[in-house]
Amino acid sequence: MPGRAKMPVGWEVSPSDDWEYVPLRLPPEVTRVTASMRLAIQAEFGGWELSRVRLYNDGSRRVLLKRKKTAHHVPEPGI
């Protein structure tokens, strides 16, 4: 399963009191449909929104998710 990745060049986000961000890397063997379903589940159950997606020549994807910060802790996506 893909893990947390560093942010691609140009995706730097300034620290914010309102938003939290998590970068993810999806390997080439994850199809577009599968990636879409996994991200939709994270959106529904974790409150994450899709901020950016970058598709690379090898078929891998870098995804940046964001959500409003909350008072209670919700785990980061583990897709």
N, CA, C and O atoms as a CHARMM CRD file, in Angstrom:
* protein
*
  316
    1    1 MET  N      0.84500  -1.18400   0.00000 PROA 1      0.00000
    2    1 MET  CA     0.00000   0.00000   0.00000 PROA 1      0.00000
    3    1 MET  C      0.88200   1.23600   0.00000 PROA 1      0.00000
    4    1 MET  O      1.90300   1.25500   0.68700 PROA 1      0.00000
    5    2 PRO  N      0.52200   2.25300  -0.74100 PROA 2      0.00000
    6    2 PRO  CA     1.35200   3.44200  -0.79700 PROA 2      0.00000
    7    2 PRO  C      1.41400   4.14000   0.55100 PROA 2      0.00000
    8    2 PRO  O      0.47300   4.08100   1.34200 PROA 2      0.00000
    9    3 GLY  N      2.50800   4.78200   0.79200 PROA 3      0.00000
   10    3 GLY  CA     2.67100   5.47200   2.06200 PROA 3      0.00000
   11    3 GLY  C      2.72300   6.96100   1.88100 PROA 3      0.00000
   12    3 GLY  O      2.51400   7.49500   0.79200 PROA 3      0.00000
   13    4 ARG  N      3.00500   7.60900   2.97100 PROA 4      0.00000
   14    4 ARG  CA     3.11200   9.05100   2.95200 PROA 4      0.00000
   15    4 ARG  C      4.37600   9.44200   2.20400 PROA 4      0.00000
   16    4 ARG  O      5.41600   8.80600   2.37100 PROA 4      0.00000
   17    5 ALA  N      4.29800  10.46600   1.39400 PROA 5      0.00000
   18    5 ALA  CA     5.42200  10.87900   0.56000 PROA 5      0.00000
   19    5 ALA  C      5.75900  12.33500   0.82900 PROA 5      0.00000
   20    5 ALA  O      4.97900  13.07200   1.43200 PROA 5      0.00000
   21    6 LYS  N      6.94100  12.73400   0.36700 PROA 6      0.00000
   22    6 LYS  CA     7.28000  14.14900   0.46900 PROA 6      0.00000
   23    6 LYS  C      6.57100  14.91000  -0.63800 PROA 6      0.00000
   24    6 LYS  O      6.12600  14.32200  -1.62400 PROA 6      0.00000
   25    7 MET  N      6.47100  16.20900  -0.46800 PROA 7      0.00000
   26    7 MET  CA     5.76200  17.03500  -1.43600 PROA 7      0.00000
   27    7 MET  C      6.61300  17.26800  -2.68000 PROA 7      0.00000
   28    7 MET  O      7.81400  17.51500  -2.56600 PROA 7      0.00000
   29    8 PRO  N      6.01000  17.19200  -3.86900 PROA 8      0.00000
   30    8 PRO  CA     6.72800  17.52200  -5.09300 PROA 8      0.00000
   31    8 PRO  C      7.10400  19.01000  -5.12100 PROA 8      0.00000
   32    8 PRO  O      6.49700  19.83000  -4.43200 PROA 8      0.00000
   33    9 VAL  N      8.09700  19.33200  -5.91600 PROA 9      0.00000
   34    9 VAL  CA     8.52400  20.72200  -6.06500 PROA 9      0.00000
   35    9 VAL  C      7.33900  21.56100  -6.54200 PROA 9      0.00000
   36    9 VAL  O      6.61800  21.16300  -7.45600 PROA 9      0.00000
   37   10 GLY  N      7.14800  22.69300  -5.93200 PROA 10     0.00000
   38   10 GLY  CA     6.04700  23.58100  -6.30500 PROA 10     0.00000
   39   10 GLY  C      4.78000  23.36000  -5.50100 PROA 10     0.00000
   40   10 GLY  O      3.82700  24.12800  -5.63800 PROA 10     0.00000
   41   11 TRP  N      4.74500  22.33000  -4.66500 PROA 11     0.00000
   42   11 TRP  CA     3.55800  22.04200  -3.87500 PROA 11     0.00000
   43   11 TRP  C      3.70100  22.49000  -2.43000 PROA 11     0.00000
   44   11 TRP  O      2.86200  22.15700  -1.59400 PROA 11     0.00000
   45   12 GLU  N      4.73100  23.22600  -2.13300 PROA 12     0.00000
   46   12 GLU  CA     4.91700  23.65700  -0.75900 PROA 12     0.00000
   47   12 GLU  C      3.69400  24.45100  -0.30800 PROA 12     0.00000
   48   12 GLU  O      3.17800  25.28900  -1.04800 PROA 12     0.00000
   49   13 VAL  N      3.24500  24.18600   0.88800 PROA 13     0.00000
   50   13 VAL  CA     2.10600  24.90800   1.44700 PROA 13     0.00000
   51   13 VAL  C      2.56600  25.62500   2.70500 PROA 13     0.00000
   52   13 VAL  O      3.33300  25.08300   3.50100 PROA 13     0.00000
   53   14 SER  N      2.09600  26.82400   2.86900 PROA 14     0.00000
   54   14 SER  CA     2.48200  27.57500   4.05800 PROA 14     0.00000
   55   14 SER  C      1.69000  27.04900   5.26100 PROA 14     0.00000
   56   14 SER  O      0.52600  26.67100   5.13100 PROA 14     0.00000
   57   15 PRO  N      2.32800  27.03000   6.41500 PROA 15     0.00000
   58   15 PRO  CA     1.61100  26.57100   7.61000 PROA 15     0.00000
   59   15 PRO  C      0.32800  27.38100   7.81900 PROA 15     0.00000
   60   15 PRO  O      0.31200  28.60000   7.64700 PROA 15     0.00000
   61   16 SER  N     -0.71300  26.69700   8.18500 PROA 16     0.00000
   62   16 SER  CA    -2.00800  27.35100   8.35000 PROA 16     0.00000
   63   16 SER  C     -2.67200  26.86300   9.62700 PROA 16     0.00000
   64   16 SER  O     -2.52600  25.70500  10.02100 PROA 16     0.00000
   65   17 ASP  N     -3.39400  27.75600  10.25500 PROA 17     0.00000
   66   17 ASP  CA    -4.16100  27.36800  11.43000 PROA 17     0.00000
   67   17 ASP  C     -5.48400  26.72600  11.04500 PROA 17     0.00000
   68   17 ASP  O     -6.15800  26.13300  11.88700 PROA 17     0.00000
   69   18 ASP  N     -5.86000  26.84300   9.77200 PROA 18     0.00000
   70   18 ASP  CA    -7.15900  26.35800   9.32400 PROA 18     0.00000
   71   18 ASP  C     -7.10500  25.00500   8.61600 PROA 18     0.00000
   72   18 ASP  O     -8.05000  24.22200   8.71600 PROA 18     0.00000
   73   19 TRP  N     -6.00700  24.71500   7.89600 PROA 19     0.00000
   74   19 TRP  CA    -5.93200  23.52300   7.06200 PROA 19     0.00000
   75   19 TRP  C     -4.75700  22.64000   7.45300 PROA 19     0.00000
   76   19 TRP  O     -3.71900  23.12900   7.90000 PROA 19     0.00000
   77   20 GLU  N     -4.92900  21.33700   7.28200 PROA 20     0.00000
   78   20 GLU  CA    -3.81600  20.40500   7.39800 PROA 20     0.00000
   79   20 GLU  C     -3.71000  19.65400   6.07300 PROA 20     0.00000
   80   20 GLU  O     -4.71400  19.42400   5.39800 PROA 20     0.00000
   81   21 TYR  N     -2.49200  19.27500   5.70800 PROA 21     0.00000
   82   21 TYR  CA    -2.22500  18.64300   4.42100 PROA 21     0.00000
   83   21 TYR  C     -1.50000  17.32700   4.62500 PROA 21     0.00000
   84   21 TYR  O     -0.76200  17.15800   5.59600 PROA 21     0.00000
   85   22 VAL  N     -1.71500  16.38900   3.70200 PROA 22     0.00000
   86   22 VAL  CA    -0.96600  15.13700   3.70800 PROA 22     0.00000
   87   22 VAL  C     -0.67600  14.74600   2.25100 PROA 22     0.00000
   88   22 VAL  O     -1.59300  14.59600   1.44400 PROA 22     0.00000
   89   23 PRO  N      0.61800  14.58500   1.93000 PROA 23     0.00000
   90   23 PRO  CA     0.96800  14.12000   0.58300 PROA 23     0.00000
   91   23 PRO  C      0.99500  12.59700   0.54200 PROA 23     0.00000
   92   23 PRO  O      1.43000  11.95200   1.49500 PROA 23     0.00000
   93   24 LEU  N      0.53400  12.03300  -0.55300 PROA 24     0.00000
   94   24 LEU  CA     0.53300  10.58500  -0.74800 PROA 24     0.00000
   95   24 LEU  C      1.14300  10.25800  -2.09500 PROA 24     0.00000
   96   24 LEU  O      1.11100  11.07200  -3.01800 PROA 24     0.00000
   97   25 ARG  N      1.70200   9.05500  -2.20200 PROA 25     0.00000
   98   25 ARG  CA     2.20300   8.55700  -3.47900 PROA 25     0.00000
   99   25 ARG  C      1.43300   7.29600  -3.81500 PROA 25     0.00000
  100   25 ARG  O      1.34800   6.37700  -3.00100 PROA 25     0.00000
  101   26 LEU  N      0.87800   7.25300  -5.00200 PROA 26     0.00000
  102   26 LEU  CA     0.18000   6.06300  -5.47800 PROA 26     0.00000
  103   26 LEU  C      1.04700   5.41800  -6.54400 PROA 26     0.00000
  104   26 LEU  O      1.39500   6.07900  -7.52200 PROA 26     0.00000
  105   27 PRO  N      1.41200   4.14600  -6.38800 PROA 27     0.00000
  106   27 PRO  CA     2.29900   3.48500  -7.34500 PROA 27     0.00000
  107   27 PRO  C      1.61800   3.24700  -8.69300 PROA 27     0.00000
  108   27 PRO  O      0.39400   3.32400  -8.79600 PROA 27     0.00000
  109   28 PRO  N      2.41300   2.96000  -9.72200 PROA 28     0.00000
  110   28 PRO  CA     1.86800   2.80600 -11.08600 PROA 28     0.00000
  111   28 PRO  C      0.82600   1.70300 -11.22000 PROA 28     0.00000
  112   28 PRO  O     -0.05200   1.78800 -12.07800 PROA 28     0.00000
  113   29 GLU  N      0.90900   0.66200 -10.38100 PROA 29     0.00000
  114   29 GLU  CA    -0.04200  -0.44800 -10.52400 PROA 29     0.00000
  115   29 GLU  C     -1.43300  -0.11300  -9.99500 PROA 29     0.00000
  116   29 GLU  O     -2.36000  -0.89900 -10.19100 PROA 29     0.00000
  117   30 VAL  N     -1.60600   1.02200  -9.33300 PROA 30     0.00000
  118   30 VAL  CA    -2.92500   1.45400  -8.87100 PROA 30     0.00000
  119   30 VAL  C     -3.62200   2.15600 -10.03900 PROA 30     0.00000
  120   30 VAL  O     -3.16600   3.19400 -10.51800 PROA 30     0.00000
  121   31 THR  N     -4.72900   1.57400 -10.48600 PROA 31     0.00000
  122   31 THR  CA    -5.44600   2.13800 -11.62900 PROA 31     0.00000
  123   31 THR  C     -6.15300   3.43800 -11.24200 PROA 31     0.00000
  124   31 THR  O     -6.31700   3.74800 -10.06200 PROA 31     0.00000
  125   32 ARG  N     -6.55600   4.16800 -12.23500 PROA 32     0.00000
  126   32 ARG  CA    -7.26800   5.42500 -12.00000 PROA 32     0.00000
  127   32 ARG  C     -8.56900   5.18000 -11.23500 PROA 32     0.00000
  128   32 ARG  O     -8.90900   5.94200 -10.33000 PROA 32     0.00000
  129   33 VAL  N     -9.28700   4.13200 -11.59000 PROA 33     0.00000
  130   33 VAL  CA   -10.55100   3.81900 -10.92400 PROA 33     0.00000
  131   33 VAL  C    -10.31000   3.45300  -9.46000 PROA 33     0.00000
  132   33 VAL  O    -11.03000   3.91300  -8.57400 PROA 33     0.00000
  133   34 THR  N     -9.29800   2.62600  -9.20900 PROA 34     0.00000
  134   34 THR  CA    -8.97900   2.22900  -7.83900 PROA 34     0.00000
  135   34 THR  C     -8.54200   3.43500  -7.01700 PROA 34     0.00000
  136   34 THR  O     -8.96700   3.59800  -5.87300 PROA 34     0.00000
  137   35 ALA  N     -7.69600   4.27900  -7.59800 PROA 35     0.00000
  138   35 ALA  CA    -7.24700   5.49100  -6.90100 PROA 35     0.00000
  139   35 ALA  C     -8.44400   6.37600  -6.56500 PROA 35     0.00000
  140   35 ALA  O     -8.53400   6.90900  -5.45900 PROA 35     0.00000
  141   36 SER  N     -9.35000   6.53100  -7.50700 PROA 36     0.00000
  142   36 SER  CA   -10.53400   7.35400  -7.29800 PROA 36     0.00000
  143   36 SER  C    -11.38800   6.81100  -6.16100 PROA 36     0.00000
  144   36 SER  O    -11.87000   7.57600  -5.32600 PROA 36     0.00000
  145   37 MET  N    -11.57500   5.49800  -6.12400 PROA 37     0.00000
  146   37 MET  CA   -12.38800   4.88800  -5.06200 PROA 37     0.00000
  147   37 MET  C    -11.72100   5.05300  -3.70100 PROA 37     0.00000
  148   37 MET  O    -12.39200   5.37500  -2.72000 PROA 37     0.00000
  149   38 ARG  N    -10.41200   4.83700  -3.63000 PROA 38     0.00000
  150   38 ARG  CA    -9.69800   4.97700  -2.36400 PROA 38     0.00000
  151   38 ARG  C     -9.74600   6.40900  -1.84600 PROA 38     0.00000
  152   38 ARG  O     -9.94400   6.64200  -0.65300 PROA 38     0.00000
  153   39 LEU  N     -9.56400   7.36400  -2.74900 PROA 39     0.00000
  154   39 LEU  CA    -9.60700   8.76800  -2.34100 PROA 39     0.00000
  155   39 LEU  C    -11.02200   9.17100  -1.92100 PROA 39     0.00000
  156   39 LEU  O    -11.19000   9.97100  -0.99900 PROA 39     0.00000
  157   40 ALA  N    -12.03400   8.62700  -2.58600 PROA 40     0.00000
  158   40 ALA  CA   -13.42100   8.91700  -2.20700 PROA 40     0.00000
  159   40 ALA  C    -13.72300   8.39700  -0.79900 PROA 40     0.00000
  160   40 ALA  O    -14.43300   9.04800  -0.03300 PROA 40     0.00000
  161   41 ILE  N    -13.18500   7.22800  -0.46400 PROA 41     0.00000
  162   41 ILE  CA   -13.38300   6.68000   0.88100 PROA 41     0.00000
  163   41 ILE  C    -12.71900   7.57700   1.91300 PROA 41     0.00000
  164   41 ILE  O    -13.30300   7.84500   2.96300 PROA 41     0.00000
  165   42 GLN  N    -11.49700   8.04800   1.63200 PROA 42     0.00000
  166   42 GLN  CA   -10.81700   8.95700   2.54900 PROA 42     0.00000
  167   42 GLN  C    -11.59800  10.25100   2.71100 PROA 42     0.00000
  168   42 GLN  O    -11.66900  10.80600   3.80700 PROA 42     0.00000
  169   43 ALA  N    -12.18100  10.73000   1.62700 PROA 43     0.00000
  170   43 ALA  CA   -12.96400  11.96500   1.68700 PROA 43     0.00000
  171   43 ALA  C    -14.20100  11.77600   2.56200 PROA 43     0.00000
  172   43 ALA  O    -14.52700  12.63200   3.38500 PROA 43     0.00000
  173   44 GLU  N    -14.88300  10.65100   2.37700 PROA 44     0.00000
  174   44 GLU  CA   -16.12300  10.41900   3.10500 PROA 44     0.00000
  175   44 GLU  C    -15.89800  10.16900   4.59300 PROA 44     0.00000
  176   44 GLU  O    -16.61500  10.71400   5.43200 PROA 44     0.00000
  177   45 PHE  N    -14.90600   9.34800   4.92000 PROA 45     0.00000
  178   45 PHE  CA   -14.72900   8.93400   6.31000 PROA 45     0.00000
  179   45 PHE  C    -13.66400   9.72100   7.06500 PROA 45     0.00000
  180   45 PHE  O    -13.64500   9.70000   8.29500 PROA 45     0.00000
  181   46 GLY  N    -12.78400  10.41100   6.35600 PROA 46     0.00000
  182   46 GLY  CA   -11.72300  11.14500   7.02700 PROA 46     0.00000
  183   46 GLY  C    -11.83100  12.64500   6.88200 PROA 46     0.00000
  184   46 GLY  O    -11.07100  13.38900   7.50100 PROA 46     0.00000
  185   47 GLY  N    -12.77000  13.09600   6.06800 PROA 47     0.00000
  186   47 GLY  CA   -12.95200  14.52800   5.88100 PROA 47     0.00000
  187   47 GLY  C    -11.92600  15.17000   4.96000 PROA 47     0.00000
  188   47 GLY  O    -11.81900  16.39600   4.92700 PROA 47     0.00000
  189   48 TRP  N    -11.15900  14.36400   4.20100 PROA 48     0.00000
  190   48 TRP  CA   -10.13800  14.89600   3.31700 PROA 48     0.00000
  191   48 TRP  C    -10.71700  15.35000   1.99400 PROA 48     0.00000
  192   48 TRP  O    -11.68900  14.77900   1.50000 PROA 48     0.00000
  193   49 GLU  N    -10.11000  16.38900   1.42200 PROA 49     0.00000
  194   49 GLU  CA   -10.45700  16.89400   0.08700 PROA 49     0.00000
  195   49 GLU  C     -9.23400  16.74700  -0.79800 PROA 49     0.00000
  196   49 GLU  O     -8.09900  16.81500  -0.32600 PROA 49     0.00000
  197   50 LEU  N     -9.47200  16.54700  -2.08000 PROA 50     0.00000
  198   50 LEU  CA    -8.38300  16.47700  -3.03600 PROA 50     0.00000
  199   50 LEU  C     -7.91400  17.88800  -3.34000 PROA 50     0.00000
  200   50 LEU  O     -8.70000  18.72600  -3.78300 PROA 50     0.00000
  201   51 SER  N     -6.63500  18.15400  -3.10400 PROA 51     0.00000
  202   51 SER  CA    -6.07900  19.46500  -3.37300 PROA 51     0.00000
  203   51 SER  C     -5.33500  19.48800  -4.70300 PROA 51     0.00000
  204   51 SER  O     -5.52900  20.39300  -5.51500 PROA 51     0.00000
  205   52 ARG  N     -4.47200  18.47900  -4.92500 PROA 52     0.00000
  206   52 ARG  CA    -3.69300  18.41200  -6.16500 PROA 52     0.00000
  207   52 ARG  C     -3.39400  16.95800  -6.50600 PROA 52     0.00000
  208   52 ARG  O     -3.32800  16.09100  -5.63500 PROA 52     0.00000
  209   53 VAL  N     -3.21500  16.71900  -7.81300 PROA 53     0.00000
  210   53 VAL  CA    -2.77600  15.41100  -8.29700 PROA 53     0.00000
  211   53 VAL  C     -1.74300  15.65400  -9.38600 PROA 53     0.00000
  212   53 VAL  O     -1.90500  16.53600 -10.22800 PROA 53     0.00000
  213   54 ARG  N     -0.68800  14.86600  -9.35800 PROA 54     0.00000
  214   54 ARG  CA     0.32000  14.93600 -10.41800 PROA 54     0.00000
  215   54 ARG  C      0.56900  13.51400 -10.89900 PROA 54     0.00000
  216   54 ARG  O      0.89800  12.63100 -10.10700 PROA 54     0.00000
  217   55 LEU  N      0.40800  13.29600 -12.21000 PROA 55     0.00000
  218   55 LEU  CA     0.64100  11.99500 -12.83400 PROA 55     0.00000
  219   55 LEU  C      2.02200  12.01500 -13.46600 PROA 55     0.00000
  220   55 LEU  O      2.36000  12.94800 -14.19500 PROA 55     0.00000
  221   56 TYR  N      2.82100  10.99500 -13.19100 PROA 56     0.00000
  222   56 TYR  CA     4.18000  10.90000 -13.72800 PROA 56     0.00000
  223   56 TYR  C      4.23500   9.91500 -14.89400 PROA 56     0.00000
  224   56 TYR  O      3.33600   9.09100 -15.06300 PROA 56     0.00000
  225   57 ASN  N      5.29900  10.00700 -15.69700 PROA 57     0.00000
  226   57 ASN  CA     5.44900   9.16200 -16.88700 PROA 57     0.00000
  227   57 ASN  C      5.44500   7.67600 -16.56500 PROA 57     0.00000
  228   57 ASN  O      5.01600   6.87300 -17.39500 PROA 57     0.00000
  229   58 ASP  N      5.90900   7.28900 -15.38700 PROA 58     0.00000
  230   58 ASP  CA     5.92900   5.87000 -15.02300 PROA 58     0.00000
  231   58 ASP  C      4.56300   5.36300 -14.55900 PROA 58     0.00000
  232   58 ASP  O      4.42100   4.18100 -14.24800 PROA 58     0.00000
  233   59 GLY  N      3.55900   6.24000 -14.50900 PROA 59     0.00000
  234   59 GLY  CA     2.20900   5.85300 -14.11200 PROA 59     0.00000
  235   59 GLY  C      1.90400   6.10300 -12.64600 PROA 59     0.00000
  236   59 GLY  O      0.75900   5.95300 -12.21900 PROA 59     0.00000
  237   60 SER  N      2.91200   6.48100 -11.86900 PROA 60     0.00000
  238   60 SER  CA     2.65800   6.77700 -10.45700 PROA 60     0.00000
  239   60 SER  C      2.00100   8.14700 -10.33100 PROA 60     0.00000
  240   60 SER  O      2.06900   8.97500 -11.24000 PROA 60     0.00000
  241   61 ARG  N      1.37100   8.36300  -9.19300 PROA 61     0.00000
  242   61 ARG  CA     0.69500   9.63500  -8.93900 PROA 61     0.00000
  243   61 ARG  C      1.13500  10.18100  -7.59500 PROA 61     0.00000
  244   61 ARG  O      1.37800   9.42200  -6.65700 PROA 61     0.00000
  245   62 ARG  N      1.23400  11.47900  -7.50700 PROA 62     0.00000
  246   62 ARG  CA     1.42000  12.16500  -6.22900 PROA 62     0.00000
  247   62 ARG  C      0.12700  12.91200  -5.97600 PROA 62     0.00000
  248   62 ARG  O     -0.38100  13.61800  -6.84700 PROA 62     0.00000
  249   63 VAL  N     -0.39500  12.75000  -4.77800 PROA 63     0.00000
  250   63 VAL  CA    -1.68000  13.33600  -4.40800 PROA 63     0.00000
  251   63 VAL  C     -1.47200  14.18200  -3.16000 PROA 63     0.00000
  252   63 VAL  O     -0.74600  13.78600  -2.24900 PROA 63     0.00000
  253   64 LEU  N     -2.10500  15.33500  -3.12100 PROA 64     0.00000
  254   64 LEU  CA    -2.08500  16.18100  -1.93200 PROA 64     0.00000
  255   64 LEU  C     -3.52100  16.32000  -1.44700 PROA 64     0.00000
  256   64 LEU  O     -4.38400  16.84600  -2.15100 PROA 64     0.00000
  257   65 LEU  N     -3.76200  15.83400  -0.22200 PROA 65     0.00000
  258   65 LEU  CA    -5.07800  15.94300   0.38900 PROA 65     0.00000
  259   65 LEU  C     -5.05000  17.04800   1.43400 PROA 65     0.00000
  260   65 LEU  O     -4.01200  17.31600   2.03800 PROA 65     0.00000
  261   66 LYS  N     -6.19200  17.68800   1.64300 PROA 66     0.00000
  262   66 LYS  CA    -6.29200  18.71100   2.68200 PROA 66     0.00000
  263   66 LYS  C     -7.61400  18.55500   3.40200 PROA 66     0.00000
  264   66 LYS  O     -8.56900  17.98500   2.87300 PROA 66     0.00000
  265   67 ARG  N     -7.65300  19.07500   4.62500 PROA 67     0.00000
  266   67 ARG  CA    -8.91200  19.12300   5.37800 PROA 67     0.00000
  267   67 ARG  C     -8.80500  20.22300   6.41900 PROA 67     0.00000
  268   67 ARG  O     -7.71500  20.62600   6.82500 PROA 67     0.00000
  269   68 LYS  N     -9.95600  20.68800   6.83200 PROA 68     0.00000
  270   68 LYS  CA   -10.02200  21.68300   7.90100 PROA 68     0.00000
  271   68 LYS  C     -9.54700  21.02900   9.19100 PROA 68     0.00000
  272   68 LYS  O     -9.89400  19.88400   9.48100 PROA 68     0.00000
  273   69 LYS  N     -8.75400  21.76100   9.96100 PROA 69     0.00000
  274   69 LYS  CA    -8.30700  21.24900  11.24800 PROA 69     0.00000
  275   69 LYS  C     -9.49600  21.17700  12.19200 PROA 69     0.00000
  276   69 LYS  O    -10.37600  22.03800  12.17900 PROA 69     0.00000
  277   70 THR  N     -9.50500  20.12400  13.01800 PROA 70     0.00000
  278   70 THR  CA   -10.59100  19.93400  13.96400 PROA 70     0.00000
  279   70 THR  C    -10.02200  19.83600  15.37100 PROA 70     0.00000
  280   70 THR  O     -8.81700  19.66800  15.55900 PROA 70     0.00000
  281   71 ALA  N    -10.89800  19.94200  16.34300 PROA 71     0.00000
  282   71 ALA  CA   -10.47600  19.86000  17.74000 PROA 71     0.00000
  283   71 ALA  C    -10.14200  18.42700  18.13000 PROA 71     0.00000
  284   71 ALA  O     -9.32200  18.20800  19.02200 PROA 71     0.00000
  285   72 HSD  N    -10.76100  17.44700  17.47800 PROA 72     0.00000
  286   72 HSD  CA   -10.47800  16.04700  17.80200 PROA 72     0.00000
  287   72 HSD  C     -9.56100  15.44800  16.74300 PROA 72     0.00000
  288   72 HSD  O     -9.58900  15.85800  15.58300 PROA 72     0.00000
  289   73 HSD  N     -8.75400  14.48300  17.14700 PROA 73     0.00000
  290   73 HSD  CA    -7.78100  13.86900  16.24900 PROA 73     0.00000
  291   73 HSD  C     -8.43500  12.81600  15.37200 PROA 73     0.00000
  292   73 HSD  O     -9.13000  11.92900  15.86800 PROA 73     0.00000
  293   74 VAL  N     -8.21000  12.91700  14.06100 PROA 74     0.00000
  294   74 VAL  CA    -8.65600  11.91100  13.10800 PROA 74     0.00000
  295   74 VAL  C     -7.39200  11.39700  12.42800 PROA 74     0.00000
  296   74 VAL  O     -6.57700  12.20500  11.98500 PROA 74     0.00000
  297   75 PRO  N     -7.19900  10.08000  12.33000 PROA 75     0.00000
  298   75 PRO  CA    -5.97200   9.55400  11.73600 PROA 75     0.00000
  299   75 PRO  C     -5.77700   9.99400  10.29800 PROA 75     0.00000
  300   75 PRO  O     -6.73600  10.26100   9.57300 PROA 75     0.00000
  301   76 GLU  N     -4.50000  10.06600   9.89600 PROA 76     0.00000
  302   76 GLU  CA    -4.16800  10.39900   8.51700 PROA 76     0.00000
  303   76 GLU  C     -4.56100   9.23200   7.62000 PROA 76     0.00000
  304   76 GLU  O     -4.67000   8.09600   8.08300 PROA 76     0.00000
  305   77 PRO  N     -4.77500   9.51600   6.32000 PROA 77     0.00000
  306   77 PRO  CA    -5.15800   8.43900   5.41500 PROA 77     0.00000
  307   77 PRO  C     -4.05600   7.40800   5.27500 PROA 77     0.00000
  308   77 PRO  O     -2.87200   7.74700   5.26100 PROA 77     0.00000
  309   78 GLY  N     -4.44000   6.18700   5.17500 PROA 78     0.00000
  310   78 GLY  CA    -3.49200   5.09700   4.99700 PROA 78     0.00000
  311   78 GLY  C     -3.80800   4.31200   3.75300 PROA 78     0.00000
  312   78 GLY  O     -3.92300   3.08700   3.79300 PROA 78     0.00000
  313   79 ILE  N     -3.94900   5.00300   2.66100 PROA 79     0.00000
  314   79 ILE  CA    -4.34600   4.30300   1.43900 PROA 79     0.00000
  315   79 ILE  C     -3.15500   3.83600   0.65400 PROA 79     0.00000
  316   79 ILE  O     -3.31300   3.22800  -0.40400 PROA 79     0.00000
